[in-house]
Amino acid sequence: MNFVKKLFQDLAALLFPNLCSGCGTDIYHGEAFLCSKCLFTIPYTDYHLHPDNKVAKQFWGRIPFNMAMALLYFKKGGKVQNIIHSLKYRNQTGLGVKLGEMIGDRLSLASGYMDIDLIIPVPLHKKRKSSRGYNQSELIANGISSALNVSVNSDSLIRTTITDTQTKKGRYMRFENMKTVFSVKNRENLTGKHILLVDDVITTGATIEACAIELHKCGIKKLSIAAVAFAE
């Protein structure tokens, strides 16, 4: 029976190879989504340990916030871009949770994140979420929730408008494109809370800024920010 089971496992591995989302090599027993080499060599920021990091500086003078961090540096053509692409477009839902757990493990070591009351993912429009099948930021938030034992609220912050691609827009145009696409319902559920706002990649910060403006209208106590990657 064990021989037959192993035969089927080997056949499944041949037909549906389990590949690392970072480098594309085979993943071995005990590894999940990322090979051991990538886990040790992908470019971590350690921004959770440094309040005056580059992500935080993106938002100075733009929105009130407590702490801001990203787990990894994003560079075009690099492993982190491969990871984000797998998360968003290859249905690697478990990868999102794993990345969130990696973020959460680091936040648990940083005093500025100790009193978080609620985790809120940056929302997708319902049509885009239906098309993709999931919201990658929500998966990340669920992983952070598991690590920190803090609840996720995916219902209060909503995206009311589908926007076109932000890739070729500058910071000002990105914000202009985003500033009216979010709203909050059941605002009383957020009043007086320390909110952790979660996204996949931070570039100009326009999406986070637009979400933060709406969240602050609810009378939240503090806002902190976390993302998988930061594109300089």
C-alpha positions in Angstrom: 0.0 0.0 0.0 2.8 2.4 0.8 4.5 1.6 -2.5 1.3 2.4 -4.4 0.8 5.6 -2.4 4.3 6.7 -3.2 3.9 5.8 -6.9 0.8 8.1 -7.1 2.7 10.8 -5.2 5.6 10.6 -7.7 3.2 10.6 -10.6 1.4 13.7 -9.3 4.7 15.4 -8.8 5.7 14.6 -12.4 2.4 15.9 -13.8 1.9 18.8 -11.4 5.4 19.8 -10.2 5.6 21.7 -6.9 7.9 24.6 -7.8 9.3 27.4 -5.7 7.4 30.7 -6.3 10.7 32.6 -6.1 13.1 30.7 -8.3 11.1 28.0 -10.0 13.1 25.1 -8.7 11.6 21.9 -7.2 10.3 22.2 -3.7 11.2 19.3 -1.5 9.4 17.6 1.4 9.0 20.0 4.4 9.1 23.1 2.2 6.0 25.1 1.2 5.8 27.6 -1.7 9.4 28.8 -1.2 12.5 26.7 -1.3 14.9 26.9 1.6 17.5 28.8 -0.5 14.9 31.5 -1.4 13.8 31.8 2.2 17.3 32.6 3.2 18.3 34.8 0.3 15.3 36.9 -0.7 15.9 40.6 0.2 14.3 41.2 3.7 14.1 44.8 4.8 13.9 44.4 8.6 11.8 47.6 8.5 9.8 46.3 11.5 12.8 47.1 13.6 13.4 50.6 12.3 10.5 53.1 12.6 12.1 55.7 10.3 12.4 53.2 7.4 11.7 54.0 3.7 8.1 52.8 3.8 7.3 55.1 6.7 9.0 58.0 5.0 6.7 57.5 2.0 3.8 58.6 4.2 5.4 61.4 6.3 3.2 64.5 5.9 0.5 62.6 3.9 -1.5 60.7 6.6 -1.3 60.2 10.3 0.1 56.8 11.1 1.8 54.9 13.9 4.2 52.4 12.2 4.8 51.3 8.6 6.8 48.4 7.2 7.2 45.9 4.3 8.7 42.5 4.5 10.8 42.5 1.3 12.4 44.7 -1.3 10.7 44.5 -4.7 12.9 44.8 -7.9 11.8 44.1 -11.4 12.9 40.8 -12.7 13.8 39.5 -9.2 12.6 36.7 -7.0 10.2 39.0 -5.1 8.5 40.0 -8.4 8.0 36.2 -9.1 6.6 35.7 -5.7 4.1 38.6 -6.0 3.1 37.4 -9.5 2.5 33.9 -8.2 0.3 35.3 -5.4 -1.8 37.5 -7.6 -2.1 35.5 -10.8 -1.3 31.9 -10.3 -3.9 31.0 -7.6 -1.3 30.5 -4.9 -3.6 31.3 -2.1 -1.5 29.4 0.5 1.5 31.5 -0.4 -0.4 34.7 0.6 -1.1 33.2 4.1 2.5 32.1 4.4 3.8 35.6 3.6 1.4 37.0 6.1 2.7 34.6 8.8 6.2 35.7 8.0 5.1 39.4 8.5 3.2 38.6 11.6 6.2 36.8 13.2 8.3 39.9 12.7 5.6 42.3 13.9 5.4 40.2 17.1 9.0 41.3 17.8 8.3 45.1 17.3 6.8 47.1 20.2 5.0 49.5 17.9 2.7 46.8 16.7 1.9 45.2 20.1 -1.5 46.8 20.6 -3.2 46.2 17.2 -6.9 45.7 17.6 -8.0 44.8 14.1 -6.4 43.9 10.7 -7.9 45.3 7.6 -6.8 44.3 4.1 -6.8 46.7 1.2 -10.0 45.6 -0.7 -10.5 44.5 -4.3 -13.6 45.6 -6.1 -16.1 42.7 -5.9 -16.0 42.1 -9.7 -12.2 41.8 -9.7 -12.3 39.6 -6.6 -14.9 37.4 -8.3 -12.7 37.1 -11.4 -9.5 36.3 -9.5 -11.3 34.2 -6.9 -9.7 35.8 -3.9 -8.2 39.1 -2.6 -4.4 38.6 -2.1 -4.3 41.2 0.6 -6.9 39.4 2.6 -4.9 36.2 2.4 -1.8 38.1 3.7 -4.0 39.6 6.5 -5.2 36.1 7.4 -1.6 35.0 7.8 -0.8 37.9 10.0 -3.9 37.2 12.0 -2.8 33.7 12.6 0.7 34.8 13.8 -0.6 37.7 16.0 -4.0 36.3 17.1 -5.7 39.4 16.0 -9.0 39.4 14.1 -9.3 40.4 10.4 -12.1 42.7 9.2 -12.7 42.4 5.5 -16.2 43.9 5.4 -15.9 47.5 6.6 -13.4 49.0 4.1 -14.8 48.5 0.6 -13.8 49.4 -2.9 -16.6 51.1 -4.8 -14.9 51.6 -8.2 -12.7 49.6 -10.5 -9.7 51.6 -11.6 -7.4 51.1 -14.5 -3.8 50.1 -14.1 -1.6 52.3 -12.0 1.7 51.1 -13.4 2.5 54.0 -15.7 1.2 56.8 -13.4 3.2 59.0 -11.2 2.5 59.5 -7.5 0.1 62.5 -8.0 -1.9 60.8 -10.7 -2.1 57.5 -8.8 -3.6 59.3 -5.8 -6.0 61.2 -8.1 -7.0 57.9 -9.5 -7.6 56.3 -6.1 -8.9 59.0 -3.8 -12.6 58.3 -4.4 -12.6 54.6 -4.8 -12.8 53.5 -1.2 -15.5 53.9 1.5 -16.2 52.5 4.9 -19.4 51.0 6.2 -20.3 50.1 9.8 -17.9 52.8 10.9 -18.7 52.4 14.6 -16.9 49.0 14.5 -13.6 50.8 13.9 -13.9 53.7 16.3 -11.2 53.8 18.9 -9.3 50.9 17.3 -5.6 50.5 16.4 -5.9 49.3 12.8 -3.3 47.4 10.8 -3.8 48.1 7.1 -2.4 45.4 4.9 -1.4 45.4 1.2 0.7 43.3 -1.1 3.1 45.8 -2.6 3.7 49.5 -1.8 5.0 51.7 -4.5 4.0 55.4 -4.3 1.7 54.6 -1.4 -1.4 56.1 -3.2 -3.6 53.2 -2.4 -2.7 53.1 1.2 -3.1 56.8 1.5 -6.6 56.7 0.0 -7.6 53.9 2.3 -6.1 55.6 5.4 -8.1 58.8 4.7 -11.3 56.9 4.8 -10.3 54.9 7.9 -9.4 58.1 9.8 -12.9 59.4 9.2 -14.1 56.7 11.5 -12.3 58.0 14.5 -9.8 55.2 14.7 -7.2 55.4 17.5 -4.1 54.6 15.4 -3.2 53.3 12.0 -0.3 51.0 11.2 0.7 49.7 7.8 2.2 46.4 6.6 2.9 45.0 3.2 4.8 42.1 1.6 7.0 44.2 -0.5 8.2 47.8 -1.1 9.2 48.9 -4.6 11.7 51.8 -4.4 
